[in-house]
Amino acid sequence: MAEKKTTQLRRIFEEPGTTLMPFGVLPLHAQMAQRAGFPAFEISGGMSAWWMGGVADIGWLTATEVIQQAAA
């Protein structure tokens, strides 16, 4: 059985040292990070605000909207 994604992420956070995690907003960005071998990817709230609404990251998006963008 494959390890759950949440378990994989917790392991990364608990490891000593620093782990590089690229960020972006589009599924293509996540696919590029995955193919490049990064262990994780971060959805950027700032980039999401710009992509979805053309506005700066000033708290315009709710957590629900960022999660919806991530689900896409």
The first five atom37 places (N, CA, C, CB, O) and aatype in JSON, in Angstrom:
{
  "aatype": [12, 0, 6, 11, 11, 16, 16, 5, 10, 1, 1, 9, 13, 6, 6, 14, 7, 16, 16, 10, 12, 14, 13, 7, 19, 10, 14, 10, 8, 0, 5, 12, 0, 5, 1, 0, 7, 13, 14, 0, 13, 6, 9, 15, 7, 7, 12, 15, 0, 17, 17, 12, 7, 7, 19, 0, 3, 9, 7, 17, 10, 16, 0, 16, 6, 19, 9, 5, 5, 0, 0, 0],
  "atom_mask": [
    [1, 1, 1, 1, 1],
    [1, 1, 1, 1, 1],
    [1, 1, 1, 1, 1],
    [1, 1, 1, 1, 1],
    [1, 1, 1, 1, 1],
    [1, 1, 1, 1, 1],
    [1, 1, 1, 1, 1],
    [1, 1, 1, 1, 1],
    [1, 1, 1, 1, 1],
    [1, 1, 1, 1, 1],
    [1, 1, 1, 1, 1],
    [1, 1, 1, 1, 1],
    [1, 1, 1, 1, 1],
    [1, 1, 1, 1, 1],
    [1, 1, 1, 1, 1],
    [1, 1, 1, 1, 1],
    [1, 1, 1, 0, 1],
    [1, 1, 1, 1, 1],
    [1, 1, 1, 1, 1],
    [1, 1, 1, 1, 1],
    [1, 1, 1, 1, 1],
    [1, 1, 1, 1, 1],
    [1, 1, 1, 1, 1],
    [1, 1, 1, 0, 1],
    [1, 1, 1, 1, 1],
    [1, 1, 1, 1, 1],
    [1, 1, 1, 1, 1],
    [1, 1, 1, 1, 1],
    [1, 1, 1, 1, 1],
    [1, 1, 1, 1, 1],
    [1, 1, 1, 1, 1],
    [1, 1, 1, 1, 1],
    [1, 1, 1, 1, 1],
    [1, 1, 1, 1, 1],
    [1, 1, 1, 1, 1],
    [1, 1, 1, 1, 1],
    [1, 1, 1, 0, 1],
    [1, 1, 1, 1, 1],
    [1, 1, 1, 1, 1],
    [1, 1, 1, 1, 1],
    [1, 1, 1, 1, 1],
    [1, 1, 1, 1, 1],
    [1, 1, 1, 1, 1],
    [1, 1, 1, 1, 1],
    [1, 1, 1, 0, 1],
    [1, 1, 1, 0, 1],
    [1, 1, 1, 1, 1],
    [1, 1, 1, 1, 1],
    [1, 1, 1, 1, 1],
    [1, 1, 1, 1, 1],
    [1, 1, 1, 1, 1],
    [1, 1, 1, 1, 1],
    [1, 1, 1, 0, 1],
    [1, 1, 1, 0, 1],
    [1, 1, 1, 1, 1],
    [1, 1, 1, 1, 1],
    [1, 1, 1, 1, 1],
    [1, 1, 1, 1, 1],
    [1, 1, 1, 0, 1],
    [1, 1, 1, 1, 1],
    [1, 1, 1, 1, 1],
    [1, 1, 1, 1, 1],
    [1, 1, 1, 1, 1],
    [1, 1, 1, 1, 1],
    [1, 1, 1, 1, 1],
    [1, 1, 1, 1, 1],
    [1, 1, 1, 1, 1],
    [1, 1, 1, 1, 1],
    [1, 1, 1, 1, 1],
    [1, 1, 1, 1, 1],
    [1, 1, 1, 1, 1],
    [1, 1, 1, 1, 1]
  ],
  "atom_positions": [
    [[0.83, -1.18, 0.0], [0.0, 0.0, 0.0], [0.88, 1.25, 0.0], [-0.95, 0.0, 1.21], [1.85, 1.33, 0.75]],
    [[0.53, 2.21, -0.84], [1.32, 3.43, -0.95], [1.13, 4.32, 0.29], [0.93, 4.19, -2.23], [0.05, 4.37, 0.87]],
    [[2.19, 5.0, 0.65], [2.13, 5.91, 1.79], [1.24, 7.11, 1.46], [3.56, 6.38, 2.18], [1.3, 7.64, 0.35]],
    [[0.42, 7.54, 2.42], [-0.46, 8.67, 2.21], [0.36, 9.95, 1.99], [-1.4, 8.84, 3.41], [1.45, 10.09, 2.53]],
    [[-0.19, 10.86, 1.18], [0.49, 12.13, 0.9], [0.71, 12.93, 2.18], [-0.31, 12.96, -0.1], [1.75, 13.57, 2.34]],
    [[-0.26, 12.9, 3.09], [-0.11, 13.64, 4.34], [1.03, 13.07, 5.19], [-1.43, 13.61, 5.14], [1.74, 13.82, 5.86]],
    [[1.2, 11.77, 5.15], [2.3, 11.13, 5.88], [3.63, 11.51, 5.25], [2.14, 9.6, 5.9], [4.6, 11.78, 5.96]],
    [[3.68, 11.54, 3.93], [4.9, 11.94, 3.23], [5.29, 13.38, 3.58], [4.71, 11.81, 1.71], [6.46, 13.67, 3.83]],
    [[4.29, 14.27, 3.61], [4.56, 15.68, 3.91], [5.01, 15.84, 5.36], [3.31, 16.54, 3.64], [5.94, 16.6, 5.64]],
    [[4.37, 15.14, 6.28], [4.78, 15.21, 7.69], [6.24, 14.76, 7.84], [3.85, 14.35, 8.58], [7.0, 15.36, 8.59]],
    [[6.61, 13.7, 7.13], [8.0, 13.2, 7.19], [8.97, 14.27, 6.71], [8.15, 11.91, 6.34], [10.03, 14.47, 7.3]],
    [[8.6, 14.98, 5.62], [9.46, 16.05, 5.11], [9.64, 17.13, 6.16], [8.88, 16.64, 3.82], [10.75, 17.61, 6.38]],
    [[8.54, 17.54, 6.82], [8.61, 18.59, 7.83], [9.42, 18.17, 9.05], [7.22, 18.99, 8.26], [10.04, 19.01, 9.7]],
    [[9.42, 16.89, 9.37], [10.11, 16.41, 10.57], [11.58, 16.07, 10.32], [9.4, 15.19, 11.11], [12.32, 15.85, 11.27]],
    [[12.0, 16.03, 9.07], [13.4, 15.74, 8.75], [14.28, 16.91, 9.18], [13.58, 15.46, 7.24], [13.87, 18.06, 9.11]],
    [[15.49, 16.61, 9.63], [16.42, 17.71, 9.93], [16.87, 18.37, 8.64], [17.64, 17.2, 10.74], [16.88, 17.74, 7.58]],
    [[17.22, 19.6, 8.73], [17.72, 20.31, 7.55], [16.61, 21.03, 6.8], [0.0, 0.0, 0.0], [15.48, 21.17, 7.29]],
    [[16.95, 21.47, 5.63], [16.03, 22.26, 4.8], [15.64, 21.49, 3.56], [16.67, 23.61, 4.42], [16.49, 20.86, 2.93]],
    [[14.38, 21.54, 3.21], [13.88, 20.91, 1.99], [13.37, 22.01, 1.07], [12.75, 19.88, 2.3], [12.54, 22.82, 1.47]],
    [[13.87, 22.03, -0.16], [13.4, 23.01, -1.13], [12.05, 22.58, -1.67], [14.41, 23.18, -2.27], [11.87, 21.44, -2.12]],
    [[11.08, 23.51, -1.64], [9.75, 23.25, -2.17], [9.39, 24.39, -3.12], [8.68, 23.12, -1.02], [9.15, 25.51, -2.67]],
    [[9.37, 24.13, -4.4], [8.97, 25.19, -5.33], [7.5, 25.53, -5.14], [9.24, 24.77, -6.79], [6.74, 24.74, -4.58]],
    [[7.1, 26.7, -5.62], [5.7, 27.09, -5.5], [5.18, 27.61, -6.82], [5.52, 28.13, -4.41], [5.95, 27.99, -7.71]],
    [[3.88, 27.62, -6.93], [3.22, 28.11, -8.13], [1.73, 28.11, -7.91], [0.0, 0.0, 0.0], [1.26, 28.08, -6.77]],
    [[0.98, 28.15, -9.01], [-0.47, 28.21, -8.88], [-1.18, 27.27, -9.85], [-0.94, 29.63, -9.11], [-2.32, 26.88, -9.6]],
    [[-0.55, 26.92, -10.92], [-1.19, 26.07, -11.92], [-0.82, 24.6, -11.75], [-0.81, 26.54, -13.33], [0.27, 24.3, -11.25]],
    [[-1.71, 23.7, -12.14], [-1.35, 22.28, -12.1], [-0.05, 21.98, -12.87], [-2.49, 21.44, -12.68], [0.72, 21.11, -12.48]],
    [[0.17, 22.72, -13.94], [1.4, 22.54, -14.71], [2.63, 22.82, -13.86], [1.41, 23.45, -15.93], [3.64, 22.12, -13.99]],
    [[2.57, 23.82, -12.99], [3.69, 24.12, -12.1], [3.98, 22.93, -11.19], [3.4, 25.38, -11.26], [5.15, 22.57, -10.99]],
    [[2.95, 22.32, -10.63], [3.12, 21.16, -9.75], [3.69, 19.98, -10.53], [1.78, 20.77, -9.1], [4.55, 19.25, -10.02]],
    [[3.22, 19.78, -11.74], [3.72, 18.67, -12.56], [5.2, 18.88, -12.88], [2.9, 18.54, -13.86], [5.98, 17.93, -12.86]],
    [[5.57, 20.11, -13.18], [6.98, 20.4, -13.47], [7.85, 20.12, -12.26], [7.14, 21.87, -13.92], [8.93, 19.54, -12.38]],
    [[7.38, 20.54, -11.07], [8.14, 20.29, -9.84], [8.27, 18.79, -9.58], [7.47, 20.98, -8.64], [9.34, 18.31, -9.19]],
    [[7.19, 18.06, -9.79], [7.21, 16.62, -9.58], [8.19, 15.94, -10.53], [5.8, 16.03, -9.76], [8.98, 15.09, -10.12]],
    [[8.14, 16.31, -11.79], [9.05, 15.7, -12.78], [10.5, 16.07, -12.55], [8.64, 16.11, -14.18], [11.41, 15.33, -12.93]],
    [[10.72, 17.23, -11.92], [12.09, 17.65, -11.6], [12.62, 16.95, -10.35], [12.15, 19.17, -11.41], [13.8, 17.07, -10.01]],
    [[11.74, 16.2, -9.66], [12.18, 15.41, -8.52], [12.01, 16.07, -7.16], [0.0, 0.0, 0.0], [12.52, 15.54, -6.17]],
    [[11.3, 17.2, -7.08], [11.07, 17.81, -5.78], [10.1, 16.95, -4.97], [10.53, 19.26, -5.94], [9.16, 16.39, -5.53]],
    [[10.32, 16.85, -3.66], [9.46, 15.98, -2.84], [8.1, 16.6, -2.51], [10.17, 15.64, -1.57], [7.18, 15.89, -2.08]],
    [[7.96, 17.91, -2.71], [6.7, 18.58, -2.37], [6.56, 19.85, -3.2], [6.64, 18.91, -0.85], [7.51, 20.29, -3.84]],
    [[5.37, 20.42, -3.17], [5.05, 21.62, -3.94], [4.13, 22.48, -3.09], [4.39, 21.26, -5.32], [3.28, 21.95, -2.37]],
    [[4.28, 23.79, -3.18], [3.48, 24.72, -2.39], [2.6, 25.56, -3.32], [4.38, 25.63, -1.52], [3.07, 26.08, -4.32]],
    [[1.33, 25.68, -2.96], [0.44, 26.59, -3.67], [0.69, 27.98, -3.11], [-1.07, 26.16, -3.53], [0.59, 28.18, -1.9]],
    [[1.01, 28.92, -3.95], [1.28, 30.28, -3.52], [-0.01, 31.09, -3.44], [2.27, 30.94, -4.46], [-0.71, 31.25, -4.45]],
    [[-0.32, 31.61, -2.27], [-1.49, 32.47, -2.12], [-1.35, 33.74, -2.94], [0.0, 0.0, 0.0], [-2.32, 34.2, -3.54]],
    [[-0.15, 34.31, -2.96], [0.08, 35.52, -3.74], [-0.1, 35.3, -5.22], [0.0, 0.0, 0.0], [-0.74, 36.09, -5.91]],
    [[0.48, 34.21, -5.71], [0.33, 33.91, -7.14], [-1.11, 33.55, -7.47], [1.27, 32.77, -7.55], [-1.59, 33.86, -8.56]],
    [[-1.8, 32.89, -6.54], [-3.21, 32.55, -6.76], [-4.05, 33.82, -6.87], [-3.74, 31.66, -5.63], [-4.93, 33.91, -7.73]],
    [[-3.79, 34.79, -5.98], [-4.53, 36.06, -6.03], [-4.32, 36.75, -7.36], [-4.11, 36.98, -4.88], [-5.26, 37.27, -7.96]],
    [[-3.08, 36.76, -7.83], [-2.78, 37.4, -9.11], [-3.45, 36.63, -10.25], [-1.26, 37.48, -9.34], [-4.07, 37.23, -11.13]],
    [[-3.32, 35.31, -10.24], [-3.85, 34.49, -11.34], [-5.37, 34.55, -11.4], [-3.39, 33.05, -11.18], [-5.94, 34.69, -12.48]],
    [[-6.03, 34.44, -10.26], [-7.49, 34.36, -10.23], [-8.16, 35.73, -10.35], [-7.94, 33.68, -8.96], [-9.23, 35.85, -10.94]],
    [[-7.53, 36.76, -9.79], [-8.21, 38.04, -9.76], [-7.41, 39.23, -10.24], [0.0, 0.0, 0.0], [-7.92, 40.35, -10.3]],
    [[-6.14, 39.0, -10.59], [-5.32, 40.1, -11.05], [-5.02, 41.13, -9.98], [0.0, 0.0, 0.0], [-4.82, 42.31, -10.29]],
    [[-4.98, 40.7, -8.73], [-4.72, 41.62, -7.62], [-3.51, 41.15, -6.83], [-5.96, 41.73, -6.71], [-3.11, 39.98, -6.88]],
    [[-2.94, 42.1, -6.09], [-1.81, 41.77, -5.23], [-2.28, 40.9, -4.06], [-1.13, 43.06, -4.71], [-3.47, 40.82, -3.76]],
    [[-1.33, 40.25, -3.41], [-1.64, 39.4, -2.26], [-1.88, 40.26, -1.03], [-0.49, 38.38, -2.0], [-0.96, 40.53, -0.25]],
    [[-3.11, 40.68, -0.86], [-3.47, 41.53, 0.28], [-4.56, 40.87, 1.12], [-3.94, 42.91, -0.21], [-5.32, 41.55, 1.81]],
    [[-4.62, 39.54, 1.07], [-5.64, 38.82, 1.8], [-6.96, 38.76, 1.07], [0.0, 0.0, 0.0], [-8.0, 38.51, 1.68]],
    [[-6.92, 38.99, -0.23], [-8.13, 39.01, -1.06], [-8.78, 37.64, -1.16], [-7.81, 39.51, -2.44], [-10.0, 37.54, -1.14]],
    [[-7.97, 36.58, -1.26], [-8.51, 35.23, -1.38], [-8.75, 34.62, -0.01], [-7.55, 34.34, -2.19], [-7.99, 34.84, 0.93]],
    [[-9.82, 33.86, 0.08], [-10.07, 33.09, 1.31], [-9.31, 31.77, 1.22], [-11.6, 32.85, 1.52], [-8.87, 31.37, 0.14]],
    [[-9.18, 31.1, 2.35], [-8.55, 29.78, 2.35], [-9.32, 28.82, 1.46], [-8.45, 29.23, 3.78], [-8.73, 27.98, 0.78]],
    [[-10.64, 28.94, 1.46], [-11.48, 28.07, 0.62], [-11.15, 28.27, -0.85], [-12.98, 28.36, 0.88], [-11.09, 27.3, -1.61]],
    [[-10.94, 29.51, -1.27], [-10.63, 29.77, -2.69], [-9.26, 29.23, -3.07], [-10.69, 31.27, -2.98], [-9.09, 28.71, -4.17]],
    [[-8.3, 29.34, -2.17], [-6.96, 28.78, -2.46], [-7.06, 27.25, -2.55], [-5.93, 29.19, -1.36], [-6.41, 26.65, -3.4]],
    [[-7.85, 26.64, -1.68], [-8.03, 25.18, -1.72], [-8.72, 24.77, -3.02], [-8.85, 24.7, -0.51], [-8.36, 23.76, -3.62]],
    [[-9.71, 25.54, -3.46], [-10.37, 25.25, -4.73], [-9.39, 25.35, -5.89], [-11.55, 26.2, -4.96], [-9.43, 24.54, -6.81]],
    [[-8.52, 26.35, -5.84], [-7.5, 26.5, -6.89], [-6.55, 25.3, -6.86], [-6.71, 27.83, -6.71], [-6.16, 24.8, -7.92]],
    [[-6.18, 24.84, -5.68], [-5.29, 23.69, -5.55], [-5.96, 22.44, -6.09], [-4.88, 23.48, -4.09], [-5.31, 21.6, -6.71]],
    [[-7.25, 22.31, -5.86], [-7.98, 21.13, -6.31], [-8.06, 21.06, -7.84], [-9.38, 21.12, -5.72], [-8.15, 19.98, -8.43]],
    [[-8.02, 22.23, -8.47], [-8.08, 22.27, -9.93], [-6.87, 21.59, -10.52], [-8.18, 23.71, -10.44], [-6.73, 21.52, -11.74]]
  ]
}
